[in-house]
Amino acid sequence: MRPITNSSPIIQHSAWQRAGQHFSVRLGASVLLILLLLALLAPWLGTVDPTLFDPASRDQRPGQTGTITTLEGETLRHYFLMGADSLGRDMYSRVIYGTRISLSVGFLSALLALMAGVSLGLIAGYLRWVDGLCMRMMDGLMAIPGILIAIAFVAVWRPSLSTLIIAIAIPEIPRVTRLVRSLVLSLREAPYIEAAISLGTPTLKILFRHVLPNTLAPLLVQGTYLCASGMLIESVLSFLGVGLPSDIPTWGNIMAEARVQFNAYPYTIFFPGAFLALTVLAVNLLGDGLRDTLDPKLAKRL
C-alpha cells in the first residue's frame, strides 16, 4: 500500500505564476539582480583597488579628475566618479566592492538563521517532550536585544566575516523557530500526517517529506526580511566600531569612517547609504510580493 501524502502543497505552480506577475516581486527581483551583477563584476567594474589610498587625492569631490599612485609607484590620472575619502581611496571602487560583502552578510546570515531555526522548530513542533525546553530557551534568547547579542559575540571572538555572520544570525534564530513551530503544530494533526504515522513512516521522513515542504512559503518570505535585517545590523555594528575592519569595504564601515566629515563631505555617506537603502527596499518589496502571492488567504484578494 502506498503512503498517503499531501496532495496540495503550499507552493503550487499557479502561486509561482502569480508571483512572477506581481509588480513588487518583479521590481525587487530586478534591482537585486542588478546589485548581484555589480557584486560579481566588481573586479572589472571597480576602477582601482578599494584599499589603495593616496594622500594627494584625499577628499576629492565627485566628478573631479586627479591623480592616484598605485602600489608599484606609478602615477595615473583617475576620474573620481563618487569622489575620494579622507585617505584618498576611491569611493566608487569601495562602494562597488562593498556590494559583495554586504550582500554576502545579508544572505548568509539569513540562510544560517533559517537552517538553525527550521531544525529547532521542526523538532519542537513535532516532538511534544522537546517543545517546552526548546521554547523556553528561545524565549530567554529573545529577551536579550539582538544588537547586544551581536556586539557581545563579536567582542569575544576576533572580528571577521564568519564571526559577523554568526553574530547577526543568532538573534534571528528564535523568530524562525517560533514560526516553524507554529506551522508544525497546525500540520501535525493533518489527516495525511496521521495516515503516515499509522503506516509506520519514520519520524525523520515525515518531517522532511510531509511537514517541511508545507513550511517553505512562509520561510521564503521570512528569509527576505532576515536578509534585509542582516545588512542593516552589519551597518549598525560597523557604525559602532565592532564590525569588519576598514580593509574589508562594506557599506556600513564606509559610512562609519565618513561620519566625522559628514558636514564637509556628505557624499562619503550618501553613496553607500543610498546603495544600502535601495537594497533593503528591493528585498522588502520582494518579500511583500511573495507574501501576497504565496499566502493562500491573501492570494484570493489579488
N, C-alpha and C positions, 0 to 999 in steps of 0.2 A: 504494500500500500504506500502511495506517495504521500509525504508530509504535506499538510495544508499550509500554504504560505500566504502572505499578504498579497492580494491581487490588485491593490490600488495604492502603490507607493505615493508618498507625498509629492516628490518631484516627478511630474509626468512630462511627456513630450509637449503637450499643449501649454504647460506652465513655462517651459523654456522658450516656446514661441512667443508667448506674451511678454516675457522678459526681454527678448530681443527686439520687440517693437515698442517697448516703453521708452519715453523720451529721457528720463533720468538715467536709466541704465545705459542707453547709447551715449549720452553726453559724458557721464562719469567714466565709462569704459574707454571712450576715445581719448579723454585727457590723460588717463592713466597709461594708455598705450603709448602716447607721445612721450610722457615722462620716462617710461620704461626704455624707450628707444634712446632718449637722451642719456640715460644711465649706462646702457650697453655700449653706446658710441662715444662715451666720454673721452677715451684716449685719442680719438680722432677729432672730436668737436672742440675739446679743450685746446686752447692755443699754446699754452705753456704749462710747465709743471706747477700744480697748485701750491706746492710747498716752497717754490722758488721765490725768494724775496730780494729786492733790490732797493736799498735806502734812497737811491737817487730818484726812484719812481714813486715814492710814498705819497699817498693822498692825491693821486691823480683823479681828476673828475671824469665822469662817464663821457665817452666820446672823444677824449683827448688822445693825442698821439705822442708817445715819448720813446724812451729807450729802456731796454731791460738787459741785464747782464746774465748770461747763462752760467751754469756750473763750470763750464770749460773756460770761462773768462771771455767769451765772445759777446760783444755788444750788438744788439739788434734793435731796429726800430719796431715798435709794437703799438697796436691800436687797442686802447683800453675801453672795450665796449661798455663795461659796467664800472669802470674806474679801478682804483687800487686802494688797498687798505693802508693802515699806518706803518706797515712793514714793507710796503711796495709789492705785495703779492697781488696778482691779477684776480679781480673779483669774479670775472666771468668764468675762468677756469675753476675757481674754488666752488662756485655755485653749481656748475655742471658736475664736477666730481662729487660734490655733496649730495647730489641726487642719488647716487649709487648707495651711499651709506645710509641716508635717511630712509629710502625705500626698503633697504635690507633690514634695518632695525624694525620698521613697522611690520613688514611681512613676517619675518622670522619670530618676533615676539608674539604676534597673533597666532602663528602656527604652533609655537611651543605651548601657549596657554590653552589652545584648543585641544591639543593632544593630551595634556595632563588633565584638563577639565572633563573631557569626554570619558577618559578611563575611570576617573573617580566617580563621575555622575552615573555611568552605567552600573558600576558596582553598587553604589549607594542606593540607586533606584530599584535595582532588581533583587539584591540580597538584603532582606529586612534587618538581619542581625548586624550588618555593617553600617546601615543608614544612620543610626543615632550617633555613633562615634565619629564618622566621617563628616557629618554636617555640623557637629559641634566644633570640630577643628576648622571648618570653613568659616563658621560664624566668628570664631576667635581671630582668624586672619583678616576678615572683613572689618573687624572693629578697629584695626590699625589703618590710618590713612596710607593709601598706596604710595604716595610720593615719599613718605618716611621709610617705608619698607625698601623702596628702591635706593634711597640715599644710604641707608644702613648697609645694604648688601654691597653697594659699590665701594663704601668706605672700608669694609672688611677685606674685600678682595681687590686685587690690582685692577685699575680701570682698563678695560679692553672691550672690544666689540662683543665678544661672547658674554662677558660679565654684564654688560649693559643690557643685552637682550634678555638674559635670565632675570635681571633685576626688574625689568619692565613687565615680564610675563608673570612673575609670581603673584602680584596683587590682583591680576585678572583671572587667575585660576578659580577662585571661589564663585565668581559670577557665571562662568561657563559650567561649573559643576552643578550649581543650583538649577540652571536652565535645563541641562541634560537630565538631571534627576526628576524634575517636574514632568518632562516628556516621557521618561521611562515609567513613572508611576501611572500615567494615564494609559500607556501601551501595555503594561504588564497584565492587565485584566482583559485584553482584547481576545476575541474568540480564536484567532489564528495562533496566538501565543499559547493559550490553554491547550489547543489541539497539538501543538508541537511538543509541549511538556508531556501530554498523555501518551505520545508516541515514543517517549524516551529520548528525545533530542538532547544532546549535551548542552549544558548551560552556555558555554562559550559560543557554540554555533547559533543558539537562539539570540544571544546578544548581538553578534556581529552580522548575522544573516537576516534576522527579522526585526530587531529593535533599532540598531544603529542606522540603517538606511532611512528610517522614518524620522530621524532627527537631523538629517543633512540640510534641509531647507532652512530651519531656524539657525543652525550653526553657521551656514554660509553667510547669512545676514549679520549674525553676531561677529563673525570674523572680520567683516569690513569695518565695523566700528572699533574693534580691537586694534586693527591696523592703523586707523587714524589716531586713536588714543596713544599708541606706541610712539608715533612720530612726535606728537605733542609732548609726551613725557620726556622723550630724549632731548627736546629743545629746552624744557624746563630744567632738567638735570645739567645740561651744558651751561645754561644761563646762571645756575647756582654754583658752577665751578666744579661739579663732580661728574661731568660727562667725559666724552672722549678727549684725548689731548689734541692740541691745535694742529699737529702734523697730520691728523686724520680729519679732513674737512667734512663737516656736516652743517646743515643749515642752522642748527642750534648753536654750535660753538662759533660759527661765523658771526652770528648776531651777538653772542656773549662777548666776543672780543671787541666788537664795534660799539658797544653801548656807551663807553666813556666818551666817544666822539660823535654821538648821535646829533647833537645840536649843530656842529660844524659840518659834518659829513653824513647826512641822513641816508644817503643811497647805500651805505655799507650795511644798513639794517633792512632797507626797503626791499632790495632784490632777493635775498634769501627768505625774508618774511613773506614776500609775495609768492614765491615758489611753494613755501610751506602751506600757506593759506589755500592756494589753488589745489594742492594735492589733497589736503584734508577735505576740502569741499567736494572734489571729484569722488573720493572714497565714500563720503556720506551720501552723495547723490546715487552712487551705485548701490549702496546698502538700502536706501529708501526705496529705490526702484525694485530691487529684488524682494524686499518685504512686501510691497504692494502686489507683486505678481505671483510670488510663490506661496503666500498665505492664502489658503482657500477662502477664508471669510472676506478678506479684502479684495481678492480677485473677482468676486461676484459683483463688486461695485464698478469695476472697470468696464 
